[in-house]
Amino acid sequence: MLIEIDMEDDQLRRLLLGVSFFNEVKKLGEEQYQILLSLARLYKASPGEVVIYKGDIDSSIYFLLKGQLEVYSGESVNPEEKVNYISPGESFGTFAMINNDERAATIAADGNCHEVILLSLNSELFADLYNHELVSLGVKLAFYRMACHSARWKLEMYRMEHADCPLVPKLRDIKLYTGIKDTQEELEALRNQAQALSELLNSWNQYFNQ
C-alpha cells in the first residue's frame, strides 16, 4: 500500500524541476503552480510495490519524482511481461483519464530502487475543457500538450522498432493542430488528438500481446 508523505517545499520544488509539465505551469504564473501543489498528494512506494494494477479504475494522474517504475503488460508483476520503465519526470495514468477507461498496465516500483516518490493529481482538474475558474486555460493546454507529446514519442519508438507493423501508417493520420495557439479551439483539438493517440497506443499494445 502506498504511503502518503509530507515534504519540505524546497525539496519538492527541486524534484519538480525535472517534470516538464510543472515547469510550464510555473512559467504561466506562481498562482496556478501553487494551486496544483495544494491539490497534489505525495506518495512513497516500497521496492517492488505495485502502484497500479491493470484493470484498475481511479481518477489519479501520477508523476514520478524519484526512483524508477516498471511496466508490466499483465495484471501482476511477472518478469516475462515486463515491457517498459518509467523514469523521473515522466507521467502515467493520463490516457486512462482521457478515454475514461481502466488502467492498461500494471506498474510497480523497481525492486532495486531504495526510494520511489510519486506525485498524484485528480484528473477531474483537467477533464472539464470549459470551466477555467480553478485551473486556467493555459494549464489545461500545457497538460494536453504533454499528453500528446508523450503519446507521439511512444508511438514513434514503436514505429522505429516495428517498421513493418500494419499500424504504422495510422500515426500519420492523426494530424497536428495548426490553428491559432493558446485558444479554446486548440484545447479542444488537443483533447481530440490525445484521445486518438491513446486509442492507437491501445491498438499497438493489443498487437504486441497477440
Secondary structure, DSSP 8 states (H G I E B T S, - for coil): --EEE---HHHHHHHHTT-HHHHHHHHH-HHHHHHHHHH-EEEEE-TT-EEE-TT----EEEEEEES-EEEESSSS--GGGEEEEE-TT-EESHHHHHTT----SEEEE-TT-S-EEEEEEETHHHH-SS--SSS-HHHHHHHHHHHHHHHHHHHHHHHHH-TT-TTHHHHHHS----S-SSSHHHHHHHHHHHHHHHHHHHHHHHHHT-
